[in-house]
């Protein structure tokens, strides 16, 4: 498969109904607000665990 075909396949996958892009590059203040809402300290360890959970959750791509 050439590069153009690979890009077209990726684009097609990304724009399927119900699919999108997961933005996981939140700023420290933004993620701190999310954590504050659930009474969780915004430490590097917690932020890393949160992002890891997002990418490792089985079946996440179904939503």
mmCIF file of the N, C-alpha and C atoms, coordinates in Angstrom:
data_MODEL
# 
_entry.id   MODEL 
# 
loop_
_atom_site.group_PDB 
_atom_site.id 
_atom_site.type_symbol 
_atom_site.label_atom_id 
_atom_site.label_alt_id 
_atom_site.label_comp_id 
_atom_site.label_asym_id 
_atom_site.label_entity_id 
_atom_site.label_seq_id 
_atom_site.pdbx_PDB_ins_code 
_atom_site.Cartn_x 
_atom_site.Cartn_y 
_atom_site.Cartn_z 
_atom_site.occupancy 
_atom_site.B_iso_or_equiv 
_atom_site.pdbx_formal_charge 
_atom_site.auth_seq_id 
_atom_site.auth_comp_id 
_atom_site.auth_asym_id 
_atom_site.auth_atom_id 
_atom_site.pdbx_PDB_model_num 
ATOM 1   N N  . UNK A 1 1  ? 0.862   -1.173 0.000  1.00 0.00 ? 1  UNK A N  1 
ATOM 2   C CA . UNK A 1 1  ? 0.000   0.000  0.000  1.00 0.00 ? 1  UNK A CA 1 
ATOM 3   C C  . UNK A 1 1  ? 0.905   1.233  0.000  1.00 0.00 ? 1  UNK A C  1 
ATOM 4   N N  . UNK A 1 2  ? 0.639   2.162  -0.907 1.00 0.00 ? 2  UNK A N  1 
ATOM 5   C CA . UNK A 1 2  ? 1.475   3.355  -0.942 1.00 0.00 ? 2  UNK A CA 1 
ATOM 6   C C  . UNK A 1 2  ? 1.017   4.371  0.107  1.00 0.00 ? 2  UNK A C  1 
ATOM 7   N N  . UNK A 1 3  ? 1.808   5.401  0.284  1.00 0.00 ? 3  UNK A N  1 
ATOM 8   C CA . UNK A 1 3  ? 1.546   6.391  1.331  1.00 0.00 ? 3  UNK A CA 1 
ATOM 9   C C  . UNK A 1 3  ? 0.191   7.061  1.159  1.00 0.00 ? 3  UNK A C  1 
ATOM 10  N N  . UNK A 1 4  ? -0.167  7.413  -0.068 1.00 0.00 ? 4  UNK A N  1 
ATOM 11  C CA . UNK A 1 4  ? -1.447  8.069  -0.311 1.00 0.00 ? 4  UNK A CA 1 
ATOM 12  C C  . UNK A 1 4  ? -2.604  7.160  0.083  1.00 0.00 ? 4  UNK A C  1 
ATOM 13  N N  . UNK A 1 5  ? -2.535  5.914  -0.290 1.00 0.00 ? 5  UNK A N  1 
ATOM 14  C CA . UNK A 1 5  ? -3.596  4.962  0.057  1.00 0.00 ? 5  UNK A CA 1 
ATOM 15  C C  . UNK A 1 5  ? -3.683  4.772  1.568  1.00 0.00 ? 5  UNK A C  1 
ATOM 16  N N  . UNK A 1 6  ? -2.533  4.736  2.239  1.00 0.00 ? 6  UNK A N  1 
ATOM 17  C CA . UNK A 1 6  ? -2.527  4.597  3.698  1.00 0.00 ? 6  UNK A CA 1 
ATOM 18  C C  . UNK A 1 6  ? -3.181  5.804  4.356  1.00 0.00 ? 6  UNK A C  1 
ATOM 19  N N  . UNK A 1 7  ? -2.846  7.000  3.869  1.00 0.00 ? 7  UNK A N  1 
ATOM 20  C CA . UNK A 1 7  ? -3.452  8.217  4.414  1.00 0.00 ? 7  UNK A CA 1 
ATOM 21  C C  . UNK A 1 7  ? -4.957  8.233  4.180  1.00 0.00 ? 7  UNK A C  1 
ATOM 22  N N  . UNK A 1 8  ? -5.374  7.851  2.986  1.00 0.00 ? 8  UNK A N  1 
ATOM 23  C CA . UNK A 1 8  ? -6.801  7.815  2.679  1.00 0.00 ? 8  UNK A CA 1 
ATOM 24  C C  . UNK A 1 8  ? -7.531  6.826  3.583  1.00 0.00 ? 8  UNK A C  1 
ATOM 25  N N  . UNK A 1 9  ? -6.924  5.682  3.853  1.00 0.00 ? 9  UNK A N  1 
ATOM 26  C CA . UNK A 1 9  ? -7.541  4.690  4.738  1.00 0.00 ? 9  UNK A CA 1 
ATOM 27  C C  . UNK A 1 9  ? -7.645  5.231  6.162  1.00 0.00 ? 9  UNK A C  1 
ATOM 28  N N  . UNK A 1 10 ? -6.603  5.908  6.616  1.00 0.00 ? 10 UNK A N  1 
ATOM 29  C CA . UNK A 1 10 ? -6.622  6.491  7.959  1.00 0.00 ? 10 UNK A CA 1 
ATOM 30  C C  . UNK A 1 10 ? -7.696  7.561  8.061  1.00 0.00 ? 10 UNK A C  1 
ATOM 31  N N  . UNK A 1 11 ? -7.768  8.429  7.068  1.00 0.00 ? 11 UNK A N  1 
ATOM 32  C CA . UNK A 1 11 ? -8.778  9.490  7.062  1.00 0.00 ? 11 UNK A CA 1 
ATOM 33  C C  . UNK A 1 11 ? -10.173 8.886  7.060  1.00 0.00 ? 11 UNK A C  1 
ATOM 34  N N  . UNK A 1 12 ? -10.376 7.868  6.256  1.00 0.00 ? 12 UNK A N  1 
ATOM 35  C CA . UNK A 1 12 ? -11.677 7.203  6.201  1.00 0.00 ? 12 UNK A CA 1 
ATOM 36  C C  . UNK A 1 12 ? -12.065 6.633  7.565  1.00 0.00 ? 12 UNK A C  1 
ATOM 37  N N  . UNK A 1 13 ? -11.112 6.030  8.251  1.00 0.00 ? 13 UNK A N  1 
ATOM 38  C CA . UNK A 1 13 ? -11.379 5.481  9.587  1.00 0.00 ? 13 UNK A CA 1 
ATOM 39  C C  . UNK A 1 13 ? -11.739 6.583  10.580 1.00 0.00 ? 13 UNK A C  1 
ATOM 40  N N  . UNK A 1 14 ? -11.079 7.730  10.464 1.00 0.00 ? 14 UNK A N  1 
ATOM 41  C CA . UNK A 1 14 ? -11.283 8.817  11.425 1.00 0.00 ? 14 UNK A CA 1 
ATOM 42  C C  . UNK A 1 14 ? -12.628 9.512  11.269 1.00 0.00 ? 14 UNK A C  1 
ATOM 43  N N  . UNK A 1 15 ? -13.201 9.487  10.088 1.00 0.00 ? 15 UNK A N  1 
ATOM 44  C CA . UNK A 1 15 ? -14.437 10.230 9.863  1.00 0.00 ? 15 UNK A CA 1 
ATOM 45  C C  . UNK A 1 15 ? -15.676 9.341  9.808  1.00 0.00 ? 15 UNK A C  1 
ATOM 46  N N  . UNK A 1 16 ? -15.552 8.114  10.269 1.00 0.00 ? 16 UNK A N  1 
ATOM 47  C CA . UNK A 1 16 ? -16.719 7.239  10.348 1.00 0.00 ? 16 UNK A CA 1 
ATOM 48  C C  . UNK A 1 16 ? -17.717 7.830  11.338 1.00 0.00 ? 16 UNK A C  1 
ATOM 49  N N  . UNK A 1 17 ? -18.973 7.579  11.113 1.00 0.00 ? 17 UNK A N  1 
ATOM 50  C CA . UNK A 1 17 ? -20.009 8.059  12.033 1.00 0.00 ? 17 UNK A CA 1 
ATOM 51  C C  . UNK A 1 17 ? -19.711 7.578  13.447 1.00 0.00 ? 17 UNK A C  1 
ATOM 52  N N  . UNK A 1 18 ? -19.761 8.491  14.392 1.00 0.00 ? 18 UNK A N  1 
ATOM 53  C CA . UNK A 1 18 ? -19.539 8.141  15.786 1.00 0.00 ? 18 UNK A CA 1 
ATOM 54  C C  . UNK A 1 18 ? -18.083 8.073  16.196 1.00 0.00 ? 18 UNK A C  1 
ATOM 55  N N  . UNK A 1 19 ? -17.178 8.368  15.304 1.00 0.00 ? 19 UNK A N  1 
ATOM 56  C CA . UNK A 1 19 ? -15.740 8.324  15.611 1.00 0.00 ? 19 UNK A CA 1 
ATOM 57  C C  . UNK A 1 19 ? -15.181 9.741  15.638 1.00 0.00 ? 19 UNK A C  1 
ATOM 58  N N  . UNK A 1 20 ? -14.028 9.886  16.232 1.00 0.00 ? 20 UNK A N  1 
ATOM 59  C CA . UNK A 1 20 ? -13.378 11.188 16.290 1.00 0.00 ? 20 UNK A CA 1 
ATOM 60  C C  . UNK A 1 20 ? -11.965 11.043 16.800 1.00 0.00 ? 20 UNK A C  1 
ATOM 61  N N  . UNK A 1 21 ? -11.397 12.166 17.180 1.00 0.00 ? 21 UNK A N  1 
ATOM 62  C CA . UNK A 1 21 ? -10.027 12.193 17.672 1.00 0.00 ? 21 UNK A CA 1 
ATOM 63  C C  . UNK A 1 21 ? -10.064 12.448 19.174 1.00 0.00 ? 21 UNK A C  1 
ATOM 64  N N  . UNK A 1 22 ? -9.358  11.634 19.917 1.00 0.00 ? 22 UNK A N  1 
ATOM 65  C CA . UNK A 1 22 ? -9.251  11.808 21.362 1.00 0.00 ? 22 UNK A CA 1 
ATOM 66  C C  . UNK A 1 22 ? -8.093  12.752 21.645 1.00 0.00 ? 22 UNK A C  1 
ATOM 67  N N  . UNK A 1 23 ? -8.405  13.939 22.150 1.00 0.00 ? 23 UNK A N  1 
ATOM 68  C CA . UNK A 1 23 ? -7.360  14.906 22.505 1.00 0.00 ? 23 UNK A CA 1 
ATOM 69  C C  . UNK A 1 23 ? -6.874  14.592 23.912 1.00 0.00 ? 23 UNK A C  1 
ATOM 70  N N  . UNK A 1 24 ? -5.631  14.196 24.023 1.00 0.00 ? 24 UNK A N  1 
ATOM 71  C CA . UNK A 1 24 ? -5.076  13.823 25.325 1.00 0.00 ? 24 UNK A CA 1 
ATOM 72  C C  . UNK A 1 24 ? -3.902  14.715 25.702 1.00 0.00 ? 24 UNK A C  1 
ATOM 73  N N  . UNK A 1 25 ? -3.872  15.904 25.127 1.00 0.00 ? 25 UNK A N  1 
ATOM 74  C CA . UNK A 1 25 ? -2.762  16.812 25.399 1.00 0.00 ? 25 UNK A CA 1 
ATOM 75  C C  . UNK A 1 25 ? -3.221  18.031 26.200 1.00 0.00 ? 25 UNK A C  1 
ATOM 76  N N  . UNK A 1 26 ? -4.089  17.785 27.172 1.00 0.00 ? 26 UNK A N  1 
ATOM 77  C CA . UNK A 1 26 ? -4.611  18.871 27.992 1.00 0.00 ? 26 UNK A CA 1 
ATOM 78  C C  . UNK A 1 26 ? -3.488  19.578 28.744 1.00 0.00 ? 26 UNK A C  1 
ATOM 79  N N  . UNK A 1 27 ? -3.674  20.861 28.957 1.00 0.00 ? 27 UNK A N  1 
ATOM 80  C CA . UNK A 1 27 ? -2.700  21.616 29.744 1.00 0.00 ? 27 UNK A CA 1 
ATOM 81  C C  . UNK A 1 27 ? -2.833  21.216 31.212 1.00 0.00 ? 27 UNK A C  1 
ATOM 82  N N  . UNK A 1 28 ? -1.799  21.509 31.984 1.00 0.00 ? 28 UNK A N  1 
ATOM 83  C CA . UNK A 1 28 ? -1.826  21.186 33.420 1.00 0.00 ? 28 UNK A CA 1 
ATOM 84  C C  . UNK A 1 28 ? -3.012  21.849 34.126 1.00 0.00 ? 28 UNK A C  1 
ATOM 85  N N  . UNK A 1 29 ? -3.311  23.128 33.855 1.00 0.00 ? 29 UNK A N  1 
ATOM 86  C CA . UNK A 1 29 ? -4.471  23.741 34.523 1.00 0.00 ? 29 UNK A CA 1 
ATOM 87  C C  . UNK A 1 29 ? -5.804  23.079 34.153 1.00 0.00 ? 29 UNK A C  1 
ATOM 88  N N  . UNK A 1 30 ? -5.939  22.659 32.904 1.00 0.00 ? 30 UNK A N  1 
ATOM 89  C CA . UNK A 1 30 ? -7.190  22.028 32.473 1.00 0.00 ? 30 UNK A CA 1 
ATOM 90  C C  . UNK A 1 30 ? -7.392  20.682 33.149 1.00 0.00 ? 30 UNK A C  1 
ATOM 91  N N  . UNK A 1 31 ? -6.363  19.869 33.168 1.00 0.00 ? 31 UNK A N  1 
ATOM 92  C CA . UNK A 1 31 ? -6.507  18.555 33.804 1.00 0.00 ? 31 UNK A CA 1 
ATOM 93  C C  . UNK A 1 31 ? -6.646  18.702 35.319 1.00 0.00 ? 31 UNK A C  1 
ATOM 94  N N  . UNK A 1 32 ? -6.034  19.750 35.888 1.00 0.00 ? 32 UNK A N  1 
ATOM 95  C CA . UNK A 1 32 ? -6.182  20.002 37.326 1.00 0.00 ? 32 UNK A CA 1 
ATOM 96  C C  . UNK A 1 32 ? -7.646  20.273 37.664 1.00 0.00 ? 32 UNK A C  1 
ATOM 97  N N  . UNK A 1 33 ? -8.352  20.988 36.780 1.00 0.00 ? 33 UNK A N  1 
ATOM 98  C CA . UNK A 1 33 ? -9.785  21.246 36.997 1.00 0.00 ? 33 UNK A CA 1 
ATOM 99  C C  . UNK A 1 33 ? -10.579 19.942 36.955 1.00 0.00 ? 33 UNK A C  1 
ATOM 100 N N  . UNK A 1 34 ? -10.248 19.073 36.014 1.00 0.00 ? 34 UNK A N  1 
ATOM 101 C CA . UNK A 1 34 ? -10.942 17.779 35.926 1.00 0.00 ? 34 UNK A CA 1 
ATOM 102 C C  . UNK A 1 34 ? -10.725 16.977 37.210 1.00 0.00 ? 34 UNK A C  1 
ATOM 103 N N  . UNK A 1 35 ? -9.489  16.947 37.667 1.00 0.00 ? 35 UNK A N  1 
ATOM 104 C CA . UNK A 1 35 ? -9.170  16.192 38.876 1.00 0.00 ? 35 UNK A CA 1 
ATOM 105 C C  . UNK A 1 35 ? -9.817  16.812 40.107 1.00 0.00 ? 35 UNK A C  1 
ATOM 106 N N  . UNK A 1 36 ? -9.851  18.133 40.176 1.00 0.00 ? 36 UNK A N  1 
ATOM 107 C CA . UNK A 1 36 ? -10.475 18.803 41.324 1.00 0.00 ? 36 UNK A CA 1 
ATOM 108 C C  . UNK A 1 36 ? -11.949 18.420 41.427 1.00 0.00 ? 36 UNK A C  1 
ATOM 109 N N  . UNK A 1 37 ? -12.601 18.252 40.283 1.00 0.00 ? 37 UNK A N  1 
ATOM 110 C CA . UNK A 1 37 ? -14.021 17.889 40.266 1.00 0.00 ? 37 UNK A CA 1 
ATOM 111 C C  . UNK A 1 37 ? -14.267 16.510 40.864 1.00 0.00 ? 37 UNK A C  1 
ATOM 112 N N  . UNK A 1 38 ? -13.240 15.665 40.861 1.00 0.00 ? 38 UNK A N  1 
ATOM 113 C CA . UNK A 1 38 ? -13.390 14.323 41.444 1.00 0.00 ? 38 UNK A CA 1 
ATOM 114 C C  . UNK A 1 38 ? -12.495 14.154 42.674 1.00 0.00 ? 38 UNK A C  1 
ATOM 115 N N  . UNK A 1 39 ? -12.098 15.302 43.237 1.00 0.00 ? 39 UNK A N  1 
ATOM 116 C CA . UNK A 1 39 ? -11.304 15.335 44.471 1.00 0.00 ? 39 UNK A CA 1 
ATOM 117 C C  . UNK A 1 39 ? -10.038 14.487 44.366 1.00 0.00 ? 39 UNK A C  1 
ATOM 118 N N  . UNK A 1 40 ? -9.309  14.690 43.260 1.00 0.00 ? 40 UNK A N  1 
ATOM 119 C CA . UNK A 1 40 ? -8.067  13.963 43.017 1.00 0.00 ? 40 UNK A CA 1 
ATOM 120 C C  . UNK A 1 40 ? -6.938  14.965 42.804 1.00 0.00 ? 40 UNK A C  1 
ATOM 121 N N  . UNK A 1 41 ? -5.815  14.737 43.451 1.00 0.00 ? 41 UNK A N  1 
ATOM 122 C CA . UNK A 1 41 ? -4.675  15.634 43.327 1.00 0.00 ? 41 UNK A CA 1 
ATOM 123 C C  . UNK A 1 41 ? -4.064  15.524 41.930 1.00 0.00 ? 41 UNK A C  1 
ATOM 124 N N  . UNK A 1 42 ? -3.719  16.661 41.350 1.00 0.00 ? 42 UNK A N  1 
ATOM 125 C CA . UNK A 1 42 ? -3.147  16.684 40.002 1.00 0.00 ? 42 UNK A CA 1 
ATOM 126 C C  . UNK A 1 42 ? -1.630  16.540 40.068 1.00 0.00 ? 42 UNK A C  1 
ATOM 127 N N  . UNK A 1 43 ? -1.188  15.323 40.318 1.00 0.00 ? 43 UNK A N  1 
ATOM 128 C CA . UNK A 1 43 ? 0.249   15.036 40.350 1.00 0.00 ? 43 UNK A CA 1 
ATOM 129 C C  . UNK A 1 43 ? 0.666   14.436 39.011 1.00 0.00 ? 43 UNK A C  1 
ATOM 130 N N  . UNK A 1 44 ? 1.953   14.426 38.758 1.00 0.00 ? 44 UNK A N  1 
ATOM 131 C CA . UNK A 1 44 ? 2.446   13.822 37.516 1.00 0.00 ? 44 UNK A CA 1 
ATOM 132 C C  . UNK A 1 44 ? 2.037   12.351 37.433 1.00 0.00 ? 44 UNK A C  1 
ATOM 133 N N  . UNK A 1 45 ? 2.110   11.659 38.551 1.00 0.00 ? 45 UNK A N  1 
ATOM 134 C CA . UNK A 1 45 ? 1.737   10.236 38.584 1.00 0.00 ? 45 UNK A CA 1 
ATOM 135 C C  . UNK A 1 45 ? 0.269   10.049 38.238 1.00 0.00 ? 45 UNK A C  1 
ATOM 136 N N  . UNK A 1 46 ? -0.610  10.874 38.814 1.00 0.00 ? 46 UNK A N  1 
ATOM 137 C CA . UNK A 1 46 ? -2.042  10.756 38.530 1.00 0.00 ? 46 UNK A CA 1 
ATOM 138 C C  . UNK A 1 46 ? -2.360  11.132 37.087 1.00 0.00 ? 46 UNK A C  1 
ATOM 139 N N  . UNK A 1 47 ? -1.706  12.172 36.579 1.00 0.00 ? 47 UNK A N  1 
ATOM 140 C CA . UNK A 1 47 ? -1.942  12.566 35.182 1.00 0.00 ? 47 UNK A CA 1 
ATOM 141 C C  . UNK A 1 47 ? -1.496  11.459 34.231 1.00 0.00 ? 47 UNK A C  1 
ATOM 142 N N  . UNK A 1 48 ? -0.354  10.858 34.518 1.00 0.00 ? 48 UNK A N  1 
ATOM 143 C CA . UNK A 1 48 ? 0.152   9.772  33.668 1.00 0.00 ? 48 UNK A CA 1 
ATOM 144 C C  . UNK A 1 48 ? -0.790  8.563  33.730 1.00 0.00 ? 48 UNK A C  1 
ATOM 145 N N  . UNK A 1 49 ? -1.262  8.234  34.919 1.00 0.00 ? 49 UNK A N  1 
ATOM 146 C CA . UNK A 1 49 ? -2.181  7.099  35.083 1.00 0.00 ? 49 UNK A CA 1 
ATOM 147 C C  . UNK A 1 49 ? -3.495  7.358  34.344 1.00 0.00 ? 49 UNK A C  1 
ATOM 148 N N  . UNK A 1 50 ? -3.986  8.587  34.412 1.00 0.00 ? 50 UNK A N  1 
ATOM 149 C CA . UNK A 1 50 ? -5.227  8.961  33.728 1.00 0.00 ? 50 UNK A CA 1 
ATOM 150 C C  . UNK A 1 50 ? -5.077  8.785  32.214 1.00 0.00 ? 50 UNK A C  1 
ATOM 151 N N  . UNK A 1 51 ? -3.991  9.303  31.672 1.00 0.00 ? 51 UNK A N  1 
ATOM 152 C CA . UNK A 1 51 ? -3.776  9.182  30.222 1.00 0.00 ? 51 UNK A CA 1 
ATOM 153 C C  . UNK A 1 51 ? -3.560  7.728  29.812 1.00 0.00 ? 51 UNK A C  1 
ATOM 154 N N  . UNK A 1 52 ? -2.860  6.997  30.630 1.00 0.00 ? 52 UNK A N  1 
ATOM 155 C CA . UNK A 1 52 ? -2.642  5.575  30.349 1.00 0.00 ? 52 UNK A CA 1 
ATOM 156 C C  . UNK A 1 52 ? -3.969  4.827  30.329 1.00 0.00 ? 52 UNK A C  1 
ATOM 157 N N  . UNK A 1 53 ? -4.837  5.159  31.284 1.00 0.00 ? 53 UNK A N  1 
ATOM 158 C CA . UNK A 1 53 ? -6.152  4.525  31.350 1.00 0.00 ? 53 UNK A CA 1 
ATOM 159 C C  . UNK A 1 53 ? -6.952  4.817  30.080 1.00 0.00 ? 53 UNK A C  1 
ATOM 160 N N  . UNK A 1 54 ? -6.868  6.051  29.590 1.00 0.00 ? 54 UNK A N  1 
ATOM 161 C CA . UNK A 1 54 ? -7.607  6.405  28.378 1.00 0.00 ? 54 UNK A CA 1 
ATOM 162 C C  . UNK A 1 54 ? -7.218  5.526  27.199 1.00 0.00 ? 54 UNK A C  1 
ATOM 163 N N  . UNK A 1 55 ? -5.933  5.286  27.052 1.00 0.00 ? 55 UNK A N  1 
ATOM 164 C CA . UNK A 1 55 ? -5.458  4.531  25.892 1.00 0.00 ? 55 UNK A CA 1 
ATOM 165 C C  . UNK A 1 55 ? -5.504  3.023  26.084 1.00 0.00 ? 55 UNK A C  1 
ATOM 166 N N  . UNK A 1 56 ? -5.600  2.559  27.317 1.00 0.00 ? 56 UNK A N  1 
ATOM 167 C CA . UNK A 1 56 ? -5.559  1.118  27.585 1.00 0.00 ? 56 UNK A CA 1 
ATOM 168 C C  . UNK A 1 56 ? -6.934  0.516  27.878 1.00 0.00 ? 56 UNK A C  1 
ATOM 169 N N  . UNK A 1 57 ? -7.971  1.343  27.892 1.00 0.00 ? 57 UNK A N  1 
ATOM 170 C CA . UNK A 1 57 ? -9.306  0.852  28.206 1.00 0.00 ? 57 UNK A CA 1 
ATOM 171 C C  . UNK A 1 57 ? -9.823  -0.049 27.085 1.00 0.00 ? 57 UNK A C  1 
ATOM 172 N N  . UNK A 1 58 ? -10.084 -1.324 27.394 1.00 0.00 ? 58 UNK A N  1 
ATOM 173 C CA . UNK A 1 58 ? -10.596 -2.233 26.362 1.00 0.00 ? 58 UNK A CA 1 
ATOM 174 C C  . UNK A 1 58 ? -11.940 -1.739 25.817 1.00 0.00 ? 58 UNK A C  1 
ATOM 175 N N  . UNK A 1 59 ? -12.092 -1.768 24.513 1.00 0.00 ? 59 UNK A N  1 
ATOM 176 C CA . UNK A 1 59 ? -13.350 -1.399 23.887 1.00 0.00 ? 59 UNK A CA 1 
ATOM 177 C C  . UNK A 1 59 ? -13.577 0.094  23.742 1.00 0.00 ? 59 UNK A C  1 
ATOM 178 N N  . UNK A 1 60 ? -12.613 0.921  24.126 1.00 0.00 ? 60 UNK A N  1 
ATOM 179 C CA . UNK A 1 60 ? -12.795 2.373  24.051 1.00 0.00 ? 60 UNK A CA 1 
ATOM 180 C C  . UNK A 1 60 ? -13.136 2.826  22.639 1.00 0.00 ? 60 UNK A C  1 
ATOM 181 N N  . UNK A 1 61 ? -12.568 2.176  21.655 1.00 0.00 ? 61 UNK A N  1 
ATOM 182 C CA . UNK A 1 61 ? -12.806 2.586  20.270 1.00 0.00 ? 61 UNK A CA 1 
ATOM 183 C C  . UNK A 1 61 ? -14.245 2.336  19.820 1.00 0.00 ? 61 UNK A C  1 
ATOM 184 N N  . UNK A 1 62 ? -15.018 1.653  20.642 1.00 0.00 ? 62 UNK A N  1 
ATOM 185 C CA . UNK A 1 62 ? -16.421 1.407  20.301 1.00 0.00 ? 62 UNK A CA 1 
ATOM 186 C C  . UNK A 1 62 ? -17.291 2.633  20.574 1.00 0.00 ? 62 UNK A C  1 
ATOM 187 N N  . UNK A 1 63 ? -16.734 3.636  21.248 1.00 0.00 ? 63 UNK A N  1 
ATOM 188 C CA . UNK A 1 63 ? -17.521 4.812  21.640 1.00 0.00 ? 63 UNK A CA 1 
ATOM 189 C C  . UNK A 1 63 ? -16.987 6.080  21.045 1.00 0.00 ? 63 UNK A C  1 
# 
